[in-house]
Amino acid sequence: MSVVTAETFTAAADGDVAALKACCAAVYGQEWLSLLVGDSLHPGGLALTRHLGKRLRLGPADRVLDIACGTGTTSVLLAQEFGCHVTGVDYGATQIERATAAAESADVADRTAFEVGDAESLPFDDGSFTAVVCECAFCTFPSKAQAAAEMYRVLIPGGRVGITDLTVSGPLPEALQGVAAWVACVADARPVQDYVAILTAAGFARIATEKHNDAIAKLIADIQTKLMGVSILAGVGKIDLGDIDLAAGRTMARVARQATRDGLLGYCLLTAPRPAS
């Protein structure tokens, strides 16, 4: 299992894109993270994933790509409830191992597949999928334009993309900037209209958006409550946080919660088709 180190954070802070991606993958590969945010690792949990699947009109005939699939929670749910075949891709090898195990435990191994890959250079042929989903990860990609172009490329004409992610409506406080905040999906979050512009530039059309700000507000409140428990477990050696600074995490959560109250931080769902011609 990857451990987050001070060296990784330093390299990422110095602008090393590979280190930034590795840092994100390492953090999301930690077992203790689910204690803070739950198994789905994103605001809205499985209820919002289910809603996303309905918005994309998924069914048994669909071939779905789950980008930044993490430990496979979204992939497993989509395979179980919509009957589609889901391929999950993630930058972290640890996440892929756990996703594969999760699919086997849920008895959907025949409708799922997982592999290590980069969202900005997907290891799939053109037109391999009828739908692409990406939950609470698009804002962490260093080149969002390239990631959007890759989503477009691997979709068939007429295929659909569905994204859920953090949004901002103004400048972020200092506590919500830097590498740690980037890993937490905050530092490079964009206004909804920026996401729309990125998807439009990639070739997508008729982009629909929905606000789900209550989802991020609830998640941050839950994290604040659970941070004390994680701190206690770390203090008695039950979990290894590597070089993660819990005090900084508590500050970030407090500032982020205020930002949601002020309307600065939000959460949105975006869906769009790749034009049929």
C-alpha positions in Angstrom: 0.0 0.0 0.0 1.3 3.5 -0.9 2.1 5.8 2.0 1.9 9.5 1.7 5.3 11.0 2.4 6.6 14.6 2.9 8.8 14.1 -0.2 5.7 13.4 -2.3 3.9 16.5 -1.1 7.0 18.6 -1.6 7.5 17.4 -5.2 3.8 18.0 -5.9 4.0 21.5 -4.4 7.0 22.2 -6.7 4.8 21.6 -9.8 5.7 18.0 -10.5 2.5 16.7 -12.2 3.4 13.1 -11.8 4.0 13.6 -8.1 0.7 15.4 -7.8 -1.1 12.4 -9.4 0.8 10.0 -7.2 0.0 12.0 -4.1 -3.7 11.9 -4.9 -3.5 8.1 -5.6 -1.6 7.5 -2.4 -4.1 9.4 -0.2 -7.1 7.7 -1.7 -5.4 4.3 -1.3 -5.4 4.7 2.5 -7.7 2.4 4.5 -8.4 5.1 7.1 -9.9 7.5 4.5 -13.2 5.5 4.4 -13.5 6.2 8.1 -13.8 9.9 7.2 -15.8 9.9 4.0 -17.4 6.5 3.7 -16.8 3.8 1.1 -18.2 5.9 -1.8 -15.5 8.6 -1.1 -17.7 11.4 -2.6 -20.5 13.7 -1.6 -24.0 12.3 -2.0 -22.8 8.8 -1.6 -24.6 5.9 -3.3 -27.8 7.9 -3.6 -26.2 10.4 -5.9 -24.4 7.6 -7.9 -27.8 6.0 -8.4 -29.3 9.3 -9.5 -26.4 9.7 -12.0 -27.0 6.3 -13.4 -30.7 7.2 -14.0 -29.8 10.5 -15.6 -27.5 8.7 -18.0 -30.3 6.1 -18.7 -28.0 3.2 -18.1 -29.1 -0.3 -18.9 -27.8 -3.8 -19.5 -26.6 -3.0 -23.0 -24.3 -0.2 -21.8 -20.5 -0.4 -21.6 -19.5 2.1 -18.9 -16.1 3.5 -18.0 -15.7 4.7 -14.4 -12.8 7.1 -14.4 -10.9 7.4 -11.0 -12.9 4.5 -9.8 -11.2 4.2 -6.5 -12.1 1.0 -4.6 -14.9 0.3 -7.1 -18.0 1.4 -5.1 -19.5 3.3 -8.1 -18.7 0.5 -10.5 -20.2 -2.2 -8.4 -23.4 -0.2 -7.8 -23.9 0.5 -11.5 -23.3 -3.1 -12.4 -25.7 -4.4 -9.7 -28.5 -1.9 -10.2 -28.4 -1.1 -13.9 -27.0 -4.4 -15.2 -24.4 -2.7 -17.4 -20.8 -3.8 -17.8 -18.4 -1.4 -16.1 -14.7 -0.9 -16.5 -13.0 1.0 -13.7 -9.7 2.8 -14.2 -7.6 4.4 -11.5 -4.1 5.8 -11.1 -3.6 3.8 -7.9 -2.7 0.1 -8.0 -4.0 -0.4 -4.4 -7.4 1.0 -5.4 -7.6 -1.4 -8.4 -6.8 -4.4 -6.2 -9.6 -3.5 -3.8 -12.1 -2.7 -6.5 -11.5 -6.1 -8.0 -12.0 -7.8 -4.7 -15.1 -5.7 -4.0 -16.7 -6.8 -7.3 -16.0 -10.4 -6.6 -17.6 -10.1 -3.1 -20.6 -8.4 -4.7 -20.9 -11.2 -7.3 -20.5 -8.8 -10.2 -17.0 -9.8 -11.3 -18.6 -11.0 -14.6 -19.8 -7.5 -15.3 -16.8 -5.5 -14.1 -13.1 -5.1 -15.0 -10.5 -2.8 -13.4 -7.1 -1.6 -14.5 -4.5 1.0 -13.6 -4.6 4.0 -15.9 -4.3 7.8 -16.2 -7.4 9.8 -16.9 -5.4 12.1 -19.2 -4.2 9.2 -21.3 -6.8 6.4 -21.1 -5.6 2.9 -22.1 -8.7 2.2 -24.3 -9.5 2.4 -28.0 -11.6 5.1 -29.6 -15.3 4.5 -29.2 -14.9 1.7 -26.5 -17.8 2.8 -24.3 -21.4 4.0 -24.4 -21.1 6.0 -21.2 -18.4 7.5 -19.0 -18.8 8.5 -15.4 -16.4 10.4 -13.1 -17.4 11.1 -9.5 -15.6 13.8 -7.5 -12.3 13.5 -9.3 -12.4 15.7 -12.4 -11.3 18.7 -10.4 -8.1 16.8 -9.3 -6.9 16.2 -12.8 -4.0 18.6 -13.6 -5.2 18.9 -17.3 -8.9 18.9 -17.2 -9.1 19.7 -20.9 -7.1 16.6 -21.8 -9.2 14.5 -19.5 -12.4 15.8 -21.1 -10.9 15.1 -24.6 -10.1 11.5 -23.5 -13.7 11.0 -22.3 -14.9 12.2 -25.7 -12.5 10.0 -27.5 -13.4 6.7 -25.8 -17.1 7.3 -26.2 -19.1 6.1 -29.2 -21.0 8.8 -31.1 -24.2 9.3 -29.1 -22.5 8.1 -25.9 -23.0 10.0 -22.7 -20.8 11.5 -20.0 -21.8 12.1 -16.4 -19.6 14.0 -13.9 -20.2 14.9 -10.2 -17.8 17.4 -8.7 -17.0 20.3 -6.4 -17.7 23.8 -7.6 -16.5 27.3 -6.4 -18.1 30.7 -6.9 -15.1 32.9 -6.0 -11.5 33.0 -4.6 -10.8 30.3 -2.1 -9.4 31.0 1.4 -5.7 30.3 1.9 -6.5 27.1 4.0 -8.2 25.7 0.9 -5.2 26.1 -1.4 -2.1 24.1 -1.9 -1.4 20.4 -2.5 -3.3 19.0 0.5 -6.4 20.9 -0.6 -5.9 19.7 -4.2 -5.9 16.1 -2.9 -9.1 16.9 -1.0 -10.7 17.9 -4.3 -11.0 21.6 -3.3 -8.0 23.6 -4.5 -8.6 23.3 -8.2 -12.4 23.1 -8.2 -14.0 25.4 -10.8 -17.2 27.3 -11.3 -19.9 25.3 -13.0 -19.6 27.4 -16.1 -15.9 26.4 -16.4 -16.7 22.7 -16.4 -19.4 23.4 -19.0 -16.8 25.3 -21.1 -14.2 22.5 -20.8 -16.7 19.8 -21.9 -18.0 22.0 -24.7 -14.4 22.5 -26.0 -13.9 18.8 -26.0 -16.9 18.4 -28.3 -19.8 17.6 -25.9 -23.2 19.2 -26.5 -26.4 20.0 -24.6 -24.7 19.9 -21.2 -27.1 19.7 -18.4 -26.3 20.7 -14.8 -27.8 20.1 -11.4 -26.9 21.6 -8.0 -26.3 19.2 -5.1 -24.8 21.7 -2.6 -26.4 19.9 0.3 -24.3 16.8 -0.5 -21.0 18.6 0.1 -22.3 20.4 3.2 -23.3 17.1 4.8 -20.0 15.4 3.9 -17.9 18.1 5.4 -19.9 18.2 8.6 -19.5 14.4 8.9 -15.8 14.6 8.3 -15.5 17.2 11.1 -17.2 14.8 13.4 -15.1 11.8 12.4 -11.7 13.5 12.4 -11.4 13.2 16.2 -11.9 9.5 16.0 -9.2 9.1 13.3 -6.9 11.2 15.5 -7.4 8.9 18.4 -6.8 5.8 16.3 -3.6 7.3 14.9 -2.5 8.2 18.4 -2.7 4.6 19.7 -1.1 3.2 16.5 -4.2 1.6 15.1 -3.8 3.4 11.7 -0.8 4.9 9.9 -1.4 8.4 8.5 2.1 8.7 7.0 3.0 12.4 7.0 -0.7 13.6 6.9 -1.2 16.6 9.2 -4.5 16.1 11.0 -4.4 19.6 12.6 -4.2 21.1 9.1 -7.0 18.7 8.1 -9.2 20.0 10.9 -8.5 23.6 9.9 -9.3 22.8 6.3 -12.6 21.1 7.2 -13.6 24.1 9.4 -12.8 26.6 6.6 -14.5 24.4 4.0 -17.7 24.1 6.1 -17.8 27.9 6.4 -17.2 28.2 2.6 -20.3 26.0 2.0 -22.4 28.2 4.3 -21.2 31.2 2.4 -22.1 29.7 -0.9 -18.5 29.6 -2.0 -18.2 25.8 -2.2 -20.9 23.7 -3.9 -21.4 20.4 -5.7 -22.8 19.7 -9.1 -23.8 17.0 -11.5 -23.2 17.4 -15.2 -24.4 15.2 -18.0 -23.9 15.6 -21.8 -24.0 13.5 -24.9 -21.2 13.1 -27.5 -23.0 14.2 -30.7 -24.1 11.3 -32.8 -22.4 12.7 -35.9 
